[in-house]
Amino acid sequence: MNHSIGFLMLIACFLFPVSMAFSKVKEEDIPLKGFEEFAEKVMAEWRVPGMAVGVIKDGEIVYMRGFGYRDVEKQLPVTPRTLFAIGSSTKAFTAMAVGMLVDDGKLDLDTPVIEYLPDFRLFEDYATLHTTPRDLLCHRTGMPSYDSLWFLSHGSRDEFYRRLRYLEPNHGFRDIFQYNNLMYMVAGILVGRLSGGSWEEFVVERIFKPLGMERSNFSVIDSQKANDYAKPYVTFSGKTEKVPFRNIDTTGPAGSVNSCIEDLMEWVMLHIDNGKVGDRQLISETSLAEMFLPHMTIRNPGCAKIAQSSMYGQGWYISDYRGHRLMEHGGNIDGFSAVVSFLPKEKAGVVVLTNSLNIMFYVIVRDIYDRLLGLEERDWNSHYKKVFGEIMEMFGVSGGAKEEPRPGTSPSLPLADYAGVYVHPAFGLVEVAVDNEKLTAYFQSGLTSELKHFHFDVFKGTTSDFWLPAISVSFHLSNEGTVDNLSIPLQECVSDIVFKHVKE
């Protein structure tokens, strides 16, 4: 992280919010009196540089506004046309694309994927032969997230697809909900193959263009070419900093869409209008209903806490909000957070986009729904501050119990003997070198970590990546006393990932 921004500078941003409001109805008919003052106060407390908000009431777009700054350094304001990364809110686009192929007669949700993609392979044969498009979309293949795969290595979408066979599951097939970006990547490949193009091309032609979503794109590279885009920021330990854009084009169908409030209001309206745009039915009500149907119960307390939901459909979290059915999906990626949500029965919706990495969007969404529904006010800000603190503890950001080294130990071999190239069929290469009498690990993604001796043949280091801030490397010796491999814990509830030492 670099370019540290002082808290006082951010407070100055919030004292002069940019009013870019839009309304199709009279202001007195929108129950948002006092909302903007509330939003500015909450943004200042969470130290969020910029935010865009859109509201639908009774099936009409009634409010769109930008708050704060998309670029703090240049004092550029957020507008309803400002592009933000929406992260995993992308998944609903992929789920709808699959549903459209069902409508086209090209796909059945319960036919095994391997019948459409003959080269599809997972670690276990049973899962390979029985995984269906429905399984991909509701996160029940038995495989955990393995997000560190795309943090530490590089490769094309097709290359990552070929590596899936080397990723070990940690639960039985269809036993449990486990959020998995890689399976949505597979769903995107499926869409591309069956449509004769790519996932991106299909979404543009079948969703973006009919909805008039002209500003939306699939890469932060394209966003930075636009005339109105937000820069990414994070705030931890009392300091707010601008961070680099995270390019996730490889796993795009899981989270690479960038969009703005103007475009996303049309996207939500499509769902509220049961798949229709004007007189045109973009997706059948039957396929849309499949997306909204609860498929999996979320039993993992950590995942439920982050998602604020206990059920998952296809590309949507499903929950009860104070007696009202709520469809919602958030997204978090470096420097950006988003949530797209709607109440189907009430024909109401709220979209919140921010250029900060936290869950403040829940505070804004809940406050707006309470206003729209005439519900008793609740202190959502305090509630979600507590929830966010608990989430940070889960990620180890706030400290907690730490493993202590065994005193009086030393490496088994000279440092030079640990140097070399180590290979894993899915995670690729890691090179260990001796630099200034210290070991350093170099990963294919460009991430590096200086390794300090911890105890025995275990070394530990830190990285510059928020999602993988610390790393532990254990070297294992052969019977001949040479280094045979190294292992790194990269995924909870599975064995450490073993990288084989490549001998000259």
C-alpha positions in Angstrom: 0.0 0.0 0.0 1.2 3.5 -0.7 0.1 7.1 -0.9 -1.2 7.4 2.6 -4.1 9.7 3.1 -4.7 11.5 6.3 -8.0 11.2 8.1 -8.4 14.9 8.3 -8.3 15.1 4.5 -11.1 12.5 4.3 -13.2 14.4 6.8 -12.9 17.4 4.6 -14.3 15.4 1.7 -17.4 14.6 3.7 -18.0 18.1 4.8 -18.6 19.1 1.2 -20.5 16.1 -0.3 -21.3 16.2 -4.0 -25.1 16.3 -4.6 -25.8 14.4 -7.8 -29.4 13.4 -7.2 -32.0 12.1 -9.6 -35.7 11.6 -9.1 -38.7 10.6 -11.2 -41.2 11.5 -8.5 -41.7 14.4 -6.2 -39.2 14.6 -3.3 -41.9 14.5 -0.7 -43.1 11.1 -2.0 -39.7 9.5 -1.3 -39.3 8.7 2.4 -35.6 9.6 2.5 -35.7 12.8 4.5 -32.5 13.0 6.6 -30.9 10.1 4.7 -28.2 12.2 3.1 -27.0 13.7 6.4 -27.1 10.1 7.8 -25.1 8.7 4.9 -22.4 11.5 5.1 -22.0 10.8 8.9 -21.7 7.1 8.4 -19.2 7.5 5.6 -17.0 9.7 7.8 -17.1 7.2 10.6 -16.1 4.3 8.3 -13.6 6.6 6.5 -15.1 5.7 3.1 -13.9 8.2 0.4 -16.7 7.8 -2.1 -20.1 6.2 -2.5 -22.9 6.0 -5.1 -26.5 5.0 -4.1 -29.5 4.1 -6.2 -33.1 3.4 -4.9 -36.1 1.8 -6.5 -39.6 2.3 -4.9 -42.8 0.7 -6.2 -41.1 -0.4 -9.4 -39.8 3.0 -10.2 -36.2 4.4 -10.1 -36.6 7.2 -7.6 -33.1 8.2 -6.5 -29.5 8.1 -7.7 -26.7 10.1 -6.1 -23.0 10.3 -5.6 -21.3 11.1 -2.3 -17.8 12.0 -1.6 -14.9 11.5 -4.0 -13.9 8.9 -6.5 -10.4 10.3 -6.5 -9.4 11.9 -3.2 -6.1 13.2 -4.3 -7.6 15.1 -7.3 -10.9 15.9 -5.4 -13.0 14.3 -8.2 -16.6 13.7 -7.2 -18.6 10.5 -7.4 -21.6 10.7 -9.8 -24.3 8.2 -10.7 -22.1 7.4 -13.7 -18.9 6.7 -11.8 -17.6 3.2 -12.4 -16.9 0.9 -9.4 -15.8 -2.7 -9.2 -18.8 -4.7 -8.0 -16.9 -7.9 -7.2 -19.0 -10.9 -6.5 -22.2 -9.1 -7.3 -21.1 -10.2 -10.8 -22.3 -13.7 -10.0 -25.9 -12.9 -10.7 -25.0 -11.9 -14.3 -23.4 -15.3 -14.8 -26.3 -17.1 -13.2 -28.7 -15.2 -15.5 -26.5 -16.1 -18.5 -26.9 -19.8 -17.6 -30.6 -19.3 -17.2 -30.8 -17.7 -20.7 -29.1 -20.8 -22.2 -31.7 -22.9 -20.5 -34.4 -20.8 -22.2 -32.5 -21.3 -25.5 -32.7 -25.1 -25.1 -28.9 -25.4 -25.1 -28.5 -26.4 -21.4 -30.3 -28.2 -18.6 -29.5 -27.2 -15.0 -29.4 -30.8 -13.9 -27.4 -32.4 -16.7 -23.8 -33.1 -15.8 -21.3 -30.4 -16.9 -19.1 -33.0 -18.5 -21.7 -33.6 -21.1 -21.3 -30.0 -22.3 -17.6 -29.7 -21.4 -15.9 -33.1 -22.1 -12.6 -31.8 -20.7 -14.1 -30.9 -17.3 -12.3 -32.6 -14.5 -12.4 -32.3 -10.7 -10.2 -34.1 -8.1 -12.7 -36.9 -7.5 -14.2 -38.9 -10.4 -17.7 -38.9 -8.8 -17.8 -35.1 -8.7 -16.4 -34.9 -12.2 -19.2 -37.1 -13.5 -22.1 -35.7 -11.5 -21.4 -31.9 -11.1 -24.2 -30.0 -12.8 -24.6 -26.3 -13.8 -26.9 -26.0 -10.7 -24.1 -27.3 -8.5 -21.7 -24.7 -9.9 -24.1 -21.9 -9.3 -25.1 -22.8 -5.7 -21.6 -23.6 -4.4 -22.0 -27.3 -3.5 -19.3 -29.3 -5.3 -17.5 -30.1 -2.0 -14.5 -28.0 -3.0 -13.5 -25.0 -0.8 -12.6 -21.6 -2.3 -8.9 -22.0 -3.1 -8.8 -18.3 -3.8 -5.0 -18.3 -3.1 -4.7 -20.1 -6.4 -5.2 -16.8 -8.3 -3.4 -14.7 -5.7 -0.1 -16.7 -6.0 0.0 -18.0 -9.6 -0.9 -16.7 -13.0 -2.5 -18.2 -16.0 -5.4 -17.9 -18.4 -8.9 -18.8 -17.6 -8.6 -22.0 -19.5 -5.3 -22.8 -17.7 -7.0 -22.4 -14.3 -9.8 -24.5 -15.5 -7.4 -27.3 -16.4 -5.8 -27.1 -12.9 -9.1 -27.8 -11.1 -8.4 -31.6 -11.1 -5.5 -31.0 -8.7 -7.5 -29.2 -6.0 -8.6 -31.6 -3.2 -12.2 -31.3 -1.8 -12.7 -31.0 1.9 -16.4 -32.1 2.0 -18.5 -34.6 0.3 -20.2 -33.7 -3.0 -23.3 -31.7 -2.4 -22.9 -32.0 1.4 -22.4 -28.4 2.3 -22.4 -24.8 0.9 -18.8 -23.6 0.3 -18.4 -20.3 -1.5 -16.3 -20.9 -4.6 -15.2 -18.4 -7.2 -13.6 -21.0 -9.4 -16.9 -22.8 -10.0 -18.4 -19.6 -11.2 -15.4 -19.3 -13.5 -16.4 -22.8 -14.9 -20.0 -21.6 -15.3 -18.6 -18.7 -17.4 -16.6 -21.1 -19.6 -19.7 -23.1 -20.0 -21.6 -20.0 -21.2 -18.9 -19.2 -23.7 -18.6 -22.7 -25.1 -22.3 -23.2 -25.6 -22.9 -19.8 -27.1 -19.9 -20.0 -29.5 -18.1 -17.0 -28.0 -17.0 -15.9 -24.6 -18.9 -15.2 -21.3 -18.1 -11.5 -21.8 -19.6 -11.4 -25.3 -22.7 -13.2 -24.2 -23.3 -10.9 -21.2 -22.8 -7.8 -23.5 -25.2 -9.0 -26.2 -27.9 -10.6 -24.0 -27.9 -8.4 -20.9 -25.8 -5.2 -21.2 -27.1 -4.0 -24.6 -30.8 -4.7 -24.0 -30.7 -2.9 -20.7 -28.6 0.0 -22.0 -25.7 -0.7 -19.6 -23.3 1.1 -21.9 -20.7 2.0 -19.2 -20.4 -1.4 -17.7 -17.3 -3.5 -18.5 -15.4 -6.6 -17.4 -11.9 -5.4 -16.5 -10.4 -2.7 -14.3 -8.1 -2.0 -17.2 -11.1 -0.8 -19.2 -12.4 1.1 -16.3 -9.3 3.2 -16.0 -9.8 4.3 -19.7 -13.2 5.7 -18.8 -13.8 9.4 -18.0 -15.5 8.7 -14.7 -14.1 5.9 -12.5 -13.4 5.4 -8.8 -9.9 4.7 -7.5 -9.6 2.0 -4.8 -8.9 2.7 -1.1 -8.6 0.7 2.1 -8.7 1.8 5.8 -7.1 -0.4 8.5 -5.4 0.5 11.7 -6.7 4.1 11.5 -5.0 4.8 8.2 -6.7 5.2 4.7 -4.6 4.4 1.7 -5.0 4.2 -2.0 -4.2 0.6 -3.3 -3.5 -0.9 -6.7 -6.4 -2.2 -8.8 -6.8 -5.9 -8.6 -7.1 -7.5 -12.0 -9.4 -10.5 -11.8 -10.1 -11.0 -15.5 -9.1 -14.7 -15.2 -11.9 -15.5 -12.9 -14.1 -12.8 -14.4 -17.5 -14.7 -14.3 -17.1 -14.8 -10.5 -16.4 -11.1 -10.0 -14.9 -8.9 -12.7 -17.8 -6.6 -13.7 -17.4 -2.9 -13.2 -20.5 -0.8 -13.3 -22.2 2.4 -12.1 -25.5 3.2 -10.4 -27.2 4.3 -13.6 -26.5 0.9 -15.2 -27.2 -1.2 -12.1 -30.6 0.4 -11.6 -31.7 -1.0 -14.9 -30.2 -4.4 -13.9 -32.3 -4.5 -10.7 -35.4 -3.3 -12.5 -35.0 -6.4 -14.8 -35.4 -8.6 -11.8 -38.3 -6.6 -10.3 -40.1 -6.7 -13.6 -39.8 -10.5 -13.8 -37.2 -10.6 -16.5 -38.8 -8.1 -18.9 -37.5 -4.9 -20.4 -40.5 -3.0 -21.8 -42.4 -5.6 -23.8 -39.3 -7.8 -24.3 -38.8 -10.9 -22.1 -35.1 -11.2 -21.7 -35.2 -14.3 -19.5 -38.2 -16.5 -18.7 -40.0 -16.2 -15.4 -39.3 -19.9 -14.9 -35.5 -19.4 -15.2 -35.6 -16.3 -13.0 -37.5 -18.2 -10.4 -34.7 -20.8 -10.3 -32.2 -18.1 -9.4 -34.4 -16.9 -6.6 -35.1 -20.4 -5.2 -33.2 -21.3 -2.0 -30.9 -24.2 -3.0 -28.4 -24.3 -0.1 -28.5 -23.6 3.6 -25.4 -21.7 4.8 -24.2 -23.6 7.8 -20.7 -22.0 8.1 -21.0 -19.3 10.8 -18.2 -17.2 9.2 -19.7 -17.2 5.8 -23.2 -16.5 7.1 -21.8 -13.6 9.1 -20.1 -12.1 6.0 -23.1 -12.6 3.8 -25.7 -11.6 6.4 -27.8 -14.5 5.0 -28.5 -18.2 5.7 -29.7 -19.3 2.2 -28.2 -19.2 -1.3 -30.0 -19.5 -4.6 -28.2 -19.1 -7.9 -26.1 -15.9 -7.8 -28.2 -14.5 -5.0 -28.2 -14.7 -1.2 -31.8 -15.1 0.1 -32.9 -13.9 3.5 -35.8 -12.6 5.5 -35.5 -8.9 6.3 -37.8 -7.9 9.1 -40.6 -10.0 7.5 -39.8 -9.2 3.9 -38.1 -11.5 1.4 -34.7 -10.0 0.5 -32.5 -10.9 -2.5 -29.0 -9.6 -2.2 -25.4 -10.1 -3.2 -22.4 -8.2 -2.0 -19.0 -7.9 -3.5 -15.6 -7.1 -2.1 -12.3 -6.7 -4.0 -9.2 -4.6 -3.2 -10.4 -1.1 -2.5 -14.1 -1.7 -3.5 -17.3 -2.9 -1.9 -20.7 -3.2 -3.4 -24.1 -4.6 -2.7 -27.0 -5.1 -5.1 -30.4 -5.9 -3.5 -34.1 -5.9 -3.9 -37.4 -6.9 -2.3 -39.4 -8.8 -5.0 -42.8 -8.5 -3.5 -42.5 -4.8 -2.7 -40.8 -4.0 -6.0 -38.1 -2.1 -4.1 -34.4 -2.1 -4.6 -31.2 -0.6 -3.3 -27.7 -0.5 -4.8 -24.7 0.8 -2.9 -21.2 1.1 -4.4 -18.1 2.3 -2.5 -14.4 2.7 -3.1 -13.5 1.2 0.2 -13.0 -2.3 1.5 -15.6 -2.9 4.3 -19.3 -3.7 4.9 -20.6 -0.2 5.4 -22.9 -0.8 2.5 -25.1 -2.9 4.8 -25.7 0.1 7.0 -26.9 2.2 4.1 -29.1 -0.5 2.6 -30.8 -1.4 5.8 -31.4 2.2 6.7 -33.0 2.9 3.3 -35.2 -0.2 3.4 -36.4 0.8 6.9 -37.4 4.1 5.5 -39.1 2.7 2.4 -41.0 0.1 4.5 -41.9 2.5 7.3 -40.2 0.3 9.9 -38.9 1.3 13.3 -35.4 2.8 13.2 -32.6 0.6 14.3 -28.9 1.3 15.0 -27.5 -0.6 12.1 -24.2 1.4 12.2 -23.2 0.1 15.6 -24.4 -3.4 14.6 -22.3 -3.6 11.5 -19.3 -2.1 13.1 -19.4 -5.0 15.6 -19.9 -7.5 12.8 -17.0 -6.1 10.8 -14.7 -6.3 13.8 -15.6 -9.9 14.2 -15.0 -10.5 10.5 -11.6 -8.9 10.7 -10.7 -11.2 13.7 -11.7 -14.1 11.5 -9.2 -13.0 8.9 -6.6 -12.5 11.6 -6.3 -8.7 11.0 -7.0 -7.9 14.6 -4.5 -10.3 16.1 -5.6 -13.1 18.3 -3.7 -16.2 19.5 -0.4 -16.7 17.7 1.8 -19.7 17.4 5.0 -19.4 19.4 8.3 -20.8 18.1 10.1 -23.6 19.8 13.2 -22.1 21.5 16.7 -23.2 20.8 16.0 -24.7 17.3 17.9 -24.0 14.1 17.5 -25.0 10.4 18.6 -28.5 9.5 20.7 -27.3 6.6 22.5 -24.2 5.4 20.2 -21.7 3.9 21.6 -22.3 0.4 20.3 -25.9 0.5 16.7 -24.6 0.7 17.0 -22.5 -2.4 15.5 -23.7 -5.6 12.3 -24.1 -7.7 9.3 -25.9 -6.2 6.3 -26.9 -8.3 2.6 -27.8 -7.7 0.4 -28.8 -10.6 -2.3 -26.3 -9.7 -0.5 -23.5 -7.8 2.4 -23.4 -10.2 5.9 -22.4 -9.2 7.5 -20.9 -6.2 11.2 -20.0 -6.2 13.1 -19.8 -3.0 16.4 -17.8 -3.1 19.0 -16.6 -0.6 19.1 -12.8 -0.6 21.3 -11.0 1.8 21.7 -14.1 3.9 17.9 -14.6 4.2 15.4 -16.8 2.3 12.9 -15.1 0.0 10.0 -16.8 -1.7 9.0 -15.6 -5.1 5.5 -16.5 -6.5 4.4 -16.5 -10.1 1.9 -13.7 -9.4 4.8 -11.4 -8.5 4.1 -11.6 -4.8 7.2 -12.0 -2.7 7.9 -12.8 1.0 11.0 -12.6 3.0 11.1 -15.7 5.1 12.4 -15.6 8.7 13.4 -18.7 10.6 10.6 -19.7 13.0 11.7 -23.1 14.3 13.2 -26.3 13.0 12.7 -26.2 9.2 9.7 -23.8 9.3 10.0 -20.3 8.1 7.5 -17.5 8.2 7.0 -14.2 6.4 4.5 -11.5 5.5 3.3 -10.3 2.1 1.8 -7.1 0.7 -1.4 -8.8 -0.3 -4.4 -8.1 2.0 -6.0 -11.5 1.3 -2.8 -13.4 2.2 -1.0 -11.2 4.7 1.1 -13.9 6.3 2.7 -17.1 5.0 4.3 -20.1 6.6 6.7 -22.4 4.7 7.7 -25.8 6.0 10.6 -27.6 4.3 10.7 -31.4 4.3 13.8 -33.5 3.9 14.2 -36.7 2.0 15.9 -39.8 3.5 19.1 -38.6 2.0 18.9 -35.4 4.0 18.2 -33.1 1.0 15.1 -30.9 0.6 12.4 -32.9 -1.1 9.5 -30.4 -1.0 8.0 -27.5 0.9 4.4 -27.1 2.1 2.3 -24.0 2.7 -1.2 -23.9 4.4 -3.2 -22.1 1.7 -6.7 -23.3 2.4 -8.5 -24.0 5.6 -9.7 -27.6 6.3 -7.5 -29.2 3.7 -3.9 -30.5 3.8 -1.1 -28.0 3.3 -0.3 -27.5 -0.4 2.9 -29.4 -1.2 5.3 -28.0 -3.8 7.8 -30.5 -5.1 11.5 -29.5 -5.2 12.7 -29.5 -8.9 16.1 -31.1 -9.0 18.6 -29.9 -11.6 
